[in-house]
């Protein structure tokens, strides 16, 4: 996942330990901030509503081949040419898998952003864990923490994050089963087709997914001018632009086209996509994701814009 920036510090193997120590020092502050944000948005929210085995009506949805005919709501189906199933609310604990990108590109921070992308991703992840744990949900992280239902799930996740090495690419989600939710938080700067090649099979087996794209304002706005050197934080490869302003329009067009392509592909899969910039409040992304997990339609949440 490449990132633009005026940093010239590649990250060879000997720096991996330094990066791990830096994140270990960062996580406690992120946990404090996550709890503060969670407290500002959790008031009045008492768990998530979703379809399942409860007694209360949840939603009508199209009948799927193989389901019992007794589940069809014939009165609702008589209104048009389709058959509909009456879903009920599920009050049992659900499993939500949380993952934050810890690759070197996430350490980028320009003068236009409040914090680094890594810091913002960790805050959103831990704040979401805090809210969901208070609601009685089971929280896990692929390859990092098995799902648990505990009030201190956010703290335990933070501890695990302090001791995990930096990662590259998407996580191994082989342990994630259908009827779970997967929340992925990162910059997702890889090719959209490559990302969807990994995520497509998950959606087709029934897993609900939610991507939060964390971006530094400079990555979207490209405010550079004059002679500028850009370094890929993953590989250390460098590119020098003699007059950076001359490529601004082409860069922004390509950047936004990649985001639009990824967002459309995810929505076709039935997943949600939330772009978030680090010059905005973390609570904006947190509220959007919580709404999605609560079952609110994507078009009713303002954060799901490409």
Protein Blocks (a to p, Z undefined) as FASTA:
>chain_A
ZZddjbfbdcdfklmmmmmmmmmmmmmmmmmmmmmmmmmmmgopacjadddjbfbdfbdc
dddehiafklpcfklmmmmmcdcddddddfbdcdddddddfbfklmpccfkbmbdfklmm
mmmmmmmmmmmmmnopacddehkaccdddfklmmmmmmmmmmcccdedjddfklpcghia
cddddeklacfklmmmmmmmmmmnopacdddddddfklmnopagcjdddddfknopacdd
fblmlmmmmmmmmmmmmmmmmmmmmmmnopacddddfkbcfklmmmmmmmmmnopafklp
fklcZZ
